Amino acid sequence: MILFNFIAMAILFSANHGCVVACLSLATARLGSVGAWQSGLLYATYSFSGIAGSTYVVKELGPRNALIAGMGLYCGYVAAFWSATTFPEFETTAALIGALLGGIGAGFLWTAQGAYFAASSEHYPIEDASAQLAGIFAFIYLISEVALRSLSTLLLQTFHVEWSFIFGVYACIAVVSTLLMALVKDIEKQNDDEPASAWYKLTAAWQLLRYDPKMKYLIGMN
């Protein structure tokens, strides 16, 4: 049951995130300078969200519900591309609102995924559970990302559809994967001995940067 839920989580997470990275790679090509500003705002909001509250959100909602919340916000980012191409007069507004939603969601989505992964590893009764689950997740994630990045080319060259249709397909996949995540069983960590204050949860990333000497060398990495 643990393995089934983990695989389901990996598939749905990867489908949702694959749509996001597919749209992100098309942002400048399809939206020009607006797409560049959109991507900049996305990463700025992502950074702020990640260091100012992601742990709090995951602790309060639980890993599965935090995944749903983050994926739901990601849907707003993907839908913004459909709105921007369908209604060009609202292109800038849609793109920037989508970037804000996507950046906030991204800030705690990966924290939630890590928490779900850790809890699944604790409950999965085999040796080297974390290594096996990591391999499963990485395989599903990379296959999904490649497939969804390639989807736009396939639809354009085979079916000659409009870009609004392509972004509509991405939005539908993102929404469906988010809704189906509600069917995945939530898993709590066995050794969750953290009666931490709300302030600590809000600033957990800052605390890690302050007290762990390795962290300053990882700032340049995602």
Protein Blocks (a to p, Z undefined) as FASTA:
>chain_A
ZZmmmmmmmmmmmmmmmmmmmmmmmmmmmnommlmmmmmmmmmmmmmmmmnommmmmmmn
ommlmmmmmmmmmmmmmmmmmmmmmmmmlmmmmmmmmmmmmmmmmmmmmmmmmmmmmmmm
mmmccehklmmmmmmmmmmmmmmmmmmmmmmmmmmmmnopafklmmmmmmmmmmmmmmmm
mmpccdddfklcbfccfklmmmmmmmmmmmmmklmmmmmpZZ
